[in-house]
Amino acid sequence: MGIMEAIKKGFGVATKNMTLILILFVFNLIWNLASIPLARPAAGAGAAPAITAAAVILSILFVIASIFVQGGALALIRDYVKEGKMKLGSFVSLGLKYFLRLFGLGLLIILVIVIVGLVAALIVAATAALKNTAVTIAATVVAVVIGAIGLYYIFLLILSPYTLVCEELGVIGAMKRSINIVRRSILKVILLLVVLILISLGIGFLVGFLTGLVTVAIPAGVGQIVIGIVNSIFNGYLGVVMMASFMALYLGIIEKEKTSAHKVFNV
């Protein structure tokens, strides 16, 4: 499957499944509206720590809920791309089914990022005390190389949620499968990601500009609510577009693999 075909499929899935977009809209809206009071300046000496604690708790709840929503949405989009239909009534059960594995996947990817960052930072910090320019430059180069290698392998994990949901794999199996697939189709994956980012930036700029024109003439509090609603619509729709585009590309790659294997077997 080509890049533009995958993107076309993504917009088609989003346009034909407004109920799923509504679910994501409500989820994003709850987060956006709940975060408005936390973004306002604190009044009083004890207000700042309380607001910080509330922000941390809300962020944790949002991350947990987003993993659940991601699992349900990915499974429904998988079904629609493969079969042309989705059972929205199974959203909750699908979200619960994949929650623990997606949660573990996220933790493991974060752990990899932290380890790579710490190793790179420790190399630079350990040599800085020597106050030797040549050693410092060499250590910096090594740290940059380690960081680049780390980013490369983290990028190879971009399809991990899709391999986990589509092939019913465990966390490690999904990561290995993603690395294997993305490495062989890396140009397609990069190009799809870049095009989707450019589309999001373009639409986001236009929506943001129009929203700014509307909110400039209304009270700040109401303006924040309007911005929250608009952002929720934008993130809900583009979220489905992006997931469906990557899902279409991924399933296309898998189908091509099966076809090639079948031809080789028959030969």
C-alpha positions in Angstrom: 0.0 0.0 0.0 1.3 3.5 -0.9 1.6 6.4 1.4 -1.2 8.5 -0.1 -3.5 5.4 -0.3 -2.9 4.9 3.5 -3.7 8.5 4.2 -6.8 8.4 2.0 -7.9 5.3 4.0 -7.2 7.1 7.2 -9.5 10.0 6.3 -12.1 7.6 5.0 -12.2 5.6 8.2 -12.5 8.9 10.2 -15.2 10.3 8.1 -17.3 7.1 8.1 -17.0 6.5 11.9 -18.1 9.7 13.6 -19.2 7.8 16.7 -15.6 6.8 17.4 -14.5 10.3 16.9 -17.2 11.4 19.3 -15.8 9.0 21.9 -12.3 10.5 21.5 -13.8 14.0 21.4 -15.5 13.5 24.8 -12.3 12.0 26.3 -10.2 14.9 25.1 -12.8 17.4 26.2 -12.9 16.1 29.7 -9.1 16.4 29.9 -9.0 19.9 28.4 -11.8 21.3 30.6 -10.4 19.7 33.7 -7.0 21.2 33.1 -8.3 24.8 32.7 -8.5 25.6 36.5 -5.0 24.1 36.9 -3.5 26.5 34.3 -4.7 29.6 36.2 -2.4 31.5 38.5 -2.4 30.2 42.1 -3.9 32.5 44.8 -2.2 32.2 48.2 0.9 30.5 49.5 -0.6 27.0 49.9 -2.3 27.0 46.5 0.7 26.2 44.3 1.6 22.9 45.9 -2.1 21.9 45.9 -2.5 22.7 42.3 0.8 20.9 41.5 -0.4 17.8 43.3 -3.8 18.0 41.5 -2.0 18.4 38.1 0.1 15.3 38.8 -2.9 13.2 39.8 -4.9 14.4 36.8 -2.0 13.7 34.5 -1.6 10.1 35.8 -5.3 9.5 35.4 -5.2 10.9 31.9 -2.3 8.6 30.9 -4.1 5.6 32.3 -7.3 6.5 30.6 -5.6 7.3 27.3 -4.0 3.8 27.2 -7.5 2.3 27.6 -8.9 4.5 24.9 -6.0 3.7 22.6 -6.5 0.0 23.0 -10.2 0.2 22.2 -9.7 2.6 19.3 -6.9 0.6 17.7 -8.9 -2.6 17.9 -12.0 -1.0 16.3 -10.0 0.6 13.6 -8.3 -2.7 12.9 -11.7 -4.4 12.5 -12.9 -1.6 10.2 -9.8 -1.6 7.9 -9.9 -5.4 7.6 -13.6 -6.1 7.5 -15.2 -2.7 6.6 -17.2 -2.6 9.9 -16.6 -2.0 13.6 -18.6 -3.0 16.7 -18.6 0.1 18.9 -20.4 -1.8 21.6 -17.2 -3.8 22.2 -15.1 -0.6 22.8 -14.9 -1.1 26.5 -14.1 -4.8 26.4 -11.4 -4.2 23.8 -9.9 -1.4 25.8 -9.7 -3.6 28.8 -8.3 -6.5 26.8 -5.3 -4.6 25.6 -4.8 -2.3 28.5 -2.2 -4.2 30.5 -0.1 -5.0 27.5 -0.2 -1.5 26.1 0.6 -0.2 29.5 3.6 -2.5 29.8 4.7 -1.5 26.3 4.6 2.1 27.2 6.6 1.6 30.4 9.2 -0.5 28.6 9.7 2.2 25.8 10.0 4.9 28.5 12.6 2.8 30.3 14.6 2.4 27.1 14.4 6.2 26.6 15.5 6.9 30.1 18.4 4.4 30.0 19.7 5.9 26.7 19.4 9.4 28.1 21.2 8.5 31.3 24.0 6.7 29.6 24.6 9.6 27.2 24.5 12.1 30.1 26.8 10.1 32.3 29.4 9.8 29.6 29.5 13.6 29.2 29.4 14.2 33.0 32.1 11.7 33.8 34.6 13.4 31.4 33.6 17.0 32.1 35.5 16.9 35.4 38.8 16.1 33.6 38.6 19.6 32.0 40.3 18.2 28.9 38.8 19.8 25.7 39.7 16.8 23.5 38.3 14.3 25.9 35.1 16.4 26.3 34.6 16.6 22.6 35.1 12.9 22.1 32.7 12.1 25.0 30.1 14.4 23.5 30.4 12.8 20.1 30.0 9.3 21.7 27.0 10.6 23.6 25.4 12.0 20.5 26.0 8.7 18.6 24.5 6.7 21.5 21.5 9.1 21.5 21.1 8.8 17.7 21.2 5.0 17.9 18.7 5.0 20.7 16.4 7.3 18.8 16.7 5.0 15.8 15.6 1.9 17.8 12.9 3.9 19.5 11.5 4.9 16.1 11.6 1.2 15.1 9.1 0.6 17.9 6.5 3.0 16.3 4.3 0.1 15.1 4.5 -1.8 18.4 0.9 -1.0 19.4 -0.3 -2.1 16.0 1.6 -5.4 16.1 0.3 -6.0 19.6 -3.3 -5.4 18.7 -3.3 -7.0 15.3 -1.3 -10.1 16.0 -2.2 -10.6 19.6 1.4 -10.5 20.7 2.9 -9.9 24.1 5.0 -6.8 24.9 8.4 -8.1 23.9 7.0 -10.0 20.9 5.2 -6.8 19.7 8.4 -4.8 20.0 10.5 -7.4 18.1 7.8 -7.6 15.4 7.7 -3.8 15.0 11.5 -3.5 14.7 11.5 -6.2 12.1 8.7 -4.6 10.0 9.7 -1.0 10.3 13.4 -1.8 9.5 12.3 -3.3 6.2 9.8 -0.5 5.4 11.5 2.4 7.1 11.2 4.9 4.2 7.4 4.3 3.9 6.9 4.7 7.7 9.0 7.9 7.8 7.3 9.4 4.8 3.8 8.6 6.2 4.7 10.1 9.6 6.1 13.3 8.0 3.1 13.7 5.7 0.7 13.2 8.6 2.6 15.7 10.7 2.5 18.3 7.9 -1.2 17.8 7.4 -1.8 18.1 11.2 0.3 21.3 11.3 -1.5 22.8 8.4 -5.0 22.0 9.6 -3.9 23.0 13.2 -2.6 26.3 12.1 -5.8 27.1 10.2 -8.0 26.0 13.0 -5.9 27.8 15.6 -6.0 31.0 13.5 -9.8 30.9 13.1 -10.3 30.0 16.8 -8.1 32.9 17.8 -10.2 35.3 15.7 -13.3 34.1 17.5 -11.9 34.1 21.1 -10.2 37.4 21.0 -13.6 39.2 21.4 -14.9 37.1 24.3 -14.0 36.8 28.0 -10.9 34.8 28.8 -12.7 32.0 30.7 -15.2 31.4 27.9 -12.3 31.6 25.3 -10.5 28.8 27.2 -13.6 26.6 27.0 -14.0 27.3 23.3 -10.4 26.5 22.6 -10.7 23.3 24.7 -13.8 22.2 22.6 -12.0 23.0 19.3 -8.8 21.2 20.3 -10.9 18.2 21.4 -12.6 18.0 18.0 -9.3 18.5 16.2 -7.5 15.8 18.3 -10.4 13.4 18.0 -10.6 13.5 14.3 -6.9 13.7 13.5 -6.3 11.0 16.1 -8.5 8.6 14.2 -7.0 9.6 10.9 -3.4 8.9 12.1 -4.3 5.6 13.7 -6.2 4.4 10.7 -3.5 5.6 8.3 -0.8 3.6 10.1 -3.1 0.7 10.5 -3.8 0.6 6.8 -0.1 0.8 6.0 0.7 -1.9 8.6 -1.9 -4.3 7.4 -0.8 -3.6 3.8 2.7 -4.6 4.7 1.5 -7.8 6.4 -0.6 -8.7 3.4 2.3 -8.2 1.1 4.4 -10.4 3.3 1.8 -13.2 3.2 1.5 -12.9 -0.6 5.3 -13.1 -1.1 5.6 -16.1 1.3 2.8 -17.8 -0.5 4.5 -17.3 -3.9 7.8 -18.6 -2.6 6.1 -21.6 -1.0 4.3 -22.5 -4.3 7.6 -22.1 -6.3 
